[in-house]
């Protein structure tokens, strides 16, 4: 696919009216910048230009939670419940 380095620039209303053409251009490798009042607010980019991010493993967060509530978790929970009675 041919990729154009300089993105097209469209105003928000123009982009709304031309969305099908913008999507075809993105499929062909063309990026389009969408502006509102002259400021860039969004970009339509080819999916091939996106960096694939591998989700972080939650295994590093695994644990028993021991000590999370102090030495006596029953008292800590009772204190939290008492807050709602005030």
N, C-alpha and C positions, 0 to 999 in steps of 0.2 A: 504494500500500500504506500502511496505517495503521501508524505506528511509535509504540510506547509508550516514553516516555522512561525510566521507572523499570523496571529489569529485575526479573524474578521471581527468587527465591532458593530453591534446592533443596539439600538435603543430598546427598552423593554417592550414597548407597544409594537415596534417593528418585528422584534423577535417573536412575540406572540402570534403575529399574523403570518410569519414565515417559518414557524416551528417545523413543519414537515421538511422543508428544504434544508434547514439547519441540521436536522437529524440525518438526512442523506449525506450532507457534507461531513458530519462527524464520522459516519460509517466509512467515508472515503479518506479519513485522516485529517480533516480540517477542524481546527478549534475555533470556537466563536465566543467572544466576550460579550456579555450582556450588561448594558449600562443603564443607570437611572440618574437623570439629571447630570450626565457627564461623568459619573463615577461608576467604576466597575463593581457590580454586585453579584455576578454569577458567571460561570463559564460552562459551555457545553464542549466536552472534549471527547476524543475517541477513547473507547474503553481500553484499547491496547496501550494507551499512555498512562493508565492508572497503575500505581504500584500495588501489587498484591501483598496484603499484610496478613501474616500468619497470626491467628488468635493466640493470646498468651495462655499458658496452661494454668489452671486453677490449683494444681497439685501443690504448688509452693505455699498456698494458703491453708493447706490441710493441717489440722492439729487438734488437740483435745479441748482447747479453750481453758485449760486448768489455770487458775489464777486470774482469769478475766474479771471475775466478780469479787475478788478478795478471798480471804480465808474461809468465810462462811457465806456461801452464795444465797442461802435462805434469808439472811439478814439484809443483804443488799437488795434482793427482790422485794422484801417487805418495805424497805425504805422507799423504793420506787413506787410501790403501790400507795403508800401513805401520801406521796406528793399529790395524787389525784383527789384525795379526800379534803385537801385544804381549800 
